[in-house]
Amino acid sequence: SYLGGQWSGSVTARYVVGVPASADSLVISEIMYHPADPTPSEVAAGYIDDGVFEYLEFQNVSHQTIELSGVIISECFPYDFSGAEITTIPPGGVLLVVRNRAAFELRYGTGLPVAGQWGDPSSPSGGANLSNSGERVLITAANGDVIHDFTYSDRGAWPTAPDGNGPSLELSSPFGLPDHGLAASWKSSAEPS
């Protein structure tokens, strides 16, 4: 900027493209908490722990682009969308947070909307993982409001196929804004992920 006959140093600006994410616009549409065992080709590539293939998928269920900068994932693992590669989701769109990006892309393909990874790819185990028996997931908005606070499980009425058999845990009717804490809100994905 120019002030008093002098140019200041470079100025950094951040443009917010969408409205802030909230409980009315953002759902966790899929949880891959216990992937199938690594295939021989995945083991040959150095991925011996099935946990490196874990991910969370977020979906925008509103009619506006939403901004995730400042949204925090905690309890299950720490992740701050402020440092993400992608921080917006268009209406109806999805965004992924993965444990290990290279492992994710080897198994699921490239070109998917990955915001970033929460794991440490230099660690043999990939760092913090989602619990195979279920755990609390807390998503907090940039303003501190709780977007979602729930615990998934592999027991009782919860779908059991996502527990290491290939499918993921999938939100049944995301646009209906179901209670994430109810087993009835979830199903096994139709195809192994």
Protein Blocks (a to p, Z undefined) as FASTA:
>chain_A
ZZehiacddddddddfbdcddfklpccfbdcfbccdddfklmmnopabfklmgccddddf
bfbdcdfehiacehjlccdfklpmblcdcehiacdddfblmlmmmmnoghiacfbdfbdf
kbmnlpaaddfkbpadddddfkopafbdcdddfehjbcfklnonopacddfblmnopafk
bmklpccdfbdZZ
